[in-house]
Amino acid sequence: RLAYALVRPPGHHAQPATADGYCLVNNAALVAETARRAGRRVAVLDWDVHHGNGTQEVFRDTPDVLTVSVHMRHGPWGANHTQTGAPAESGPSNINVELSLGAGDAAYRRALAEIAFPALAEFGADFLVCASGFDGSAFDPNGRHNLTAAGYRDIGRAVSGLGLPTVLTQEGGYLRGYAALCLHALVEGLLGLDLLDDPLAYVPDDTQLVDADLARARSALTGWEFARVTAPGGLGPA
């Protein structure tokens, strides 16, 4: 019920007709499509610090695959990468949760608990693919988020708690030493093991920024029932 694919290069930026962002083949999309053809109702959850634009484009018009991307606000970056990753791009088959620069462990925990997981439940996913990036760590040169190893451990625990058959594909992560520690912590969370000591400090999240980011993401989800209820953070109806 659980597999982790340590693949290189990463894949979540690769689009149906073009490579993009270091990515040649969209590994997560291949897993999702294989499961879909086997009759599964598939969700792809992406926590790489960059928007999973390629996976979004592969399944944008596929009603039995839902893509959810939790990422840093960064916008488009060229002629082959026109997607913004903004909540306004969300639709029936894709959800974008765009977090402000500096977002960390608490922001990701809340994004999963308040948006991603309720969406998976409403969608009725029975198979999960995770695009697992570690460039959201506090020390990564290609991202501007502040996740720690403990935060990735929490993500692993939360994903495991869903009880779904799950395949994880390796995505970004460019400070090799700390990315390896974060991967170890994620797998510890998935398997319910204790966390290795992480002596590196982190910056606590700005609660008001997190509230605003999640409210903006929820407000774009006009067709989703879960987004109409009061958010745990006290934001009121979306």
Sequence and secondary structure as in RCSB ss.txt:
>XXXX:A:sequence
RLAYALVRPPGHHAQPATADGYCLVNNAALVAETARRAGRRVAVLDWDVHHGNGTQEVFRDTPDVLTVSVHMRHG
PWGANHTQTGAPAESGPSNINVELSLGAGDAAYRRALAEIAFPALAEFGADFLVCASGFDGSAFDPNGRHNLTAA
GYRDIGRAVSGLGLPTVLTQEGGYLRGYAALCLHALVEGLLGLDLLDDPLAYVPDDTQLVDADLARARSALTGWE
FARVTAPGGLGPA
>XXXX:A:secstr
 EEEE  SS  TT BTTB BTTBSS HHHHHHHHHHHTT  EEEEE SSS  HHHHHHHTT TTEEEEEEEE   
  BTTB     GGG BTTEEEEEE TT BHHHHHHHIIIIIHHHHHHHT SEEEEEE  TTBTT TT   BB HH
HHHHHHHHHHHT   EEEEE    SHHHHHHHHHHHHHHHHT              HHHHHHHHHHHHHT TT S
GGGS  TTS    
